[in-house]
């Protein structure tokens, strides 16, 4: 399966949403999707909550995700979600490593005490 990206969603300073073609030809892309990725997107579309009012921007509707205000999610939303996930994952790994380090130090000190005794 192939995803064709030929439009981009933008939000202007006055909070108006518009859909435009990319400024350069390199902005238009075809992205090959593995079957499991395509299935994942289909599940997202099938399982998402139906909005009370269908969002239509420049005759385009059916956006993948909506924000808390029922507006289409922009790249900045996804970037923030990604940053939060990365920060939480890093914090979790650091915490686990710290606990593992303390456990190893504790085991090592017990072994040293056993050898001395």
C-alpha positions as CSV (number, residue, x, y, z in Angstrom):
1,X,0.0,0.0,0.0
2,X,1.2,3.5,-0.7
3,X,0.3,6.8,1.0
4,X,0.2,9.8,-1.3
5,X,0.8,13.1,0.5
6,X,-0.1,16.0,-1.8
7,X,-1.7,18.5,0.6
8,X,-0.8,20.0,3.9
9,X,-2.9,21.3,6.7
10,X,-1.9,24.6,8.2
11,X,-3.3,26.9,10.8
12,X,-2.9,30.7,10.3
13,X,-2.2,33.2,13.0
14,X,-5.9,34.0,13.3
15,X,-6.5,30.3,14.1
16,X,-8.0,29.7,10.6
17,X,-7.3,26.2,9.2
18,X,-6.4,25.9,5.5
19,X,-5.3,23.1,3.3
20,X,-2.7,24.0,0.6
21,X,-0.4,22.2,-1.7
22,X,3.2,22.1,-0.6
23,X,5.3,25.1,-1.6
24,X,7.9,22.9,-3.4
25,X,7.6,19.8,-5.5
26,X,9.7,17.9,-2.9
27,X,6.8,18.4,-0.5
28,X,4.6,15.9,-2.5
29,X,5.6,12.4,-1.4
30,X,4.6,8.8,-1.9
31,X,5.3,6.7,1.2
32,X,5.2,2.9,1.0
33,X,3.3,1.5,4.0
34,X,3.8,-2.0,5.4
35,X,0.5,-3.9,5.7
36,X,0.6,-3.7,9.5
37,X,1.0,0.1,9.4
38,X,-1.9,0.4,7.0
39,X,-4.0,-1.9,9.2
40,X,-3.1,0.3,12.2
41,X,-4.3,3.5,10.4
42,X,-7.5,1.7,9.4
43,X,-8.1,0.7,13.1
44,X,-7.6,4.3,14.1
45,X,-10.2,5.4,11.6
46,X,-12.7,2.8,12.6
47,X,-12.2,3.2,16.4
48,X,-12.1,7.0,16.7
49,X,-15.0,8.8,18.3
50,X,-17.4,10.3,15.9
51,X,-17.4,14.1,16.3
52,X,-20.7,15.9,16.8
53,X,-19.9,18.2,13.9
54,X,-17.9,16.9,11.0
55,X,-14.9,19.1,10.4
56,X,-14.6,20.2,6.7
57,X,-11.7,22.4,5.6
58,X,-11.5,23.3,1.9
59,X,-13.9,20.4,1.1
60,X,-11.6,17.9,2.9
61,X,-12.9,15.9,5.8
62,X,-12.2,12.6,7.6
63,X,-9.1,13.8,9.5
64,X,-7.1,11.1,11.3
65,X,-7.2,12.7,14.7
66,X,-9.0,15.6,16.3
67,X,-7.7,17.7,19.3
68,X,-9.7,18.5,22.4
69,X,-11.6,21.2,20.5
70,X,-12.6,18.8,17.7
71,X,-10.2,20.5,15.3
72,X,-7.8,18.5,13.2
73,X,-4.5,17.8,14.9
74,X,-1.5,19.6,13.3
75,X,2.1,18.6,13.1
76,X,2.8,20.6,16.3
77,X,0.4,18.4,18.2
78,X,2.1,15.3,17.1
79,X,5.5,16.8,17.8
80,X,4.4,17.6,21.4
81,X,3.0,14.1,21.9
82,X,6.3,12.7,20.6
83,X,8.4,14.9,22.9
84,X,6.2,14.0,25.9
85,X,6.6,10.3,25.1
86,X,10.4,10.6,24.6
87,X,10.7,12.6,27.9
88,X,8.6,10.0,29.8
89,X,10.5,7.1,28.3
90,X,13.8,8.6,29.1
91,X,12.7,9.3,32.7
92,X,11.4,5.8,33.0
93,X,14.7,4.3,31.7
94,X,16.8,6.5,34.0
95,X,14.7,5.5,37.0
96,X,15.0,1.8,36.1
97,X,18.8,2.1,35.6
98,X,19.1,4.0,38.9
99,X,17.2,1.2,40.7
100,X,19.2,-1.5,38.9
101,X,22.4,0.3,39.9
102,X,21.4,0.5,43.6
103,X,20.4,-3.1,43.5
104,X,23.8,-4.1,42.0
105,X,25.7,-1.9,44.6
106,X,23.6,-3.6,47.3
107,X,24.4,-7.1,46.1
108,X,28.1,-6.2,45.6
109,X,28.3,-4.8,49.2
110,X,26.7,-8.0,50.6
111,X,29.2,-10.1,48.7
112,X,32.1,-8.0,50.0
113,X,30.8,-8.4,53.6
114,X,30.5,-12.1,53.1
115,X,34.1,-12.4,51.9
116,X,35.4,-10.3,54.8
117,X,33.4,-12.3,57.4
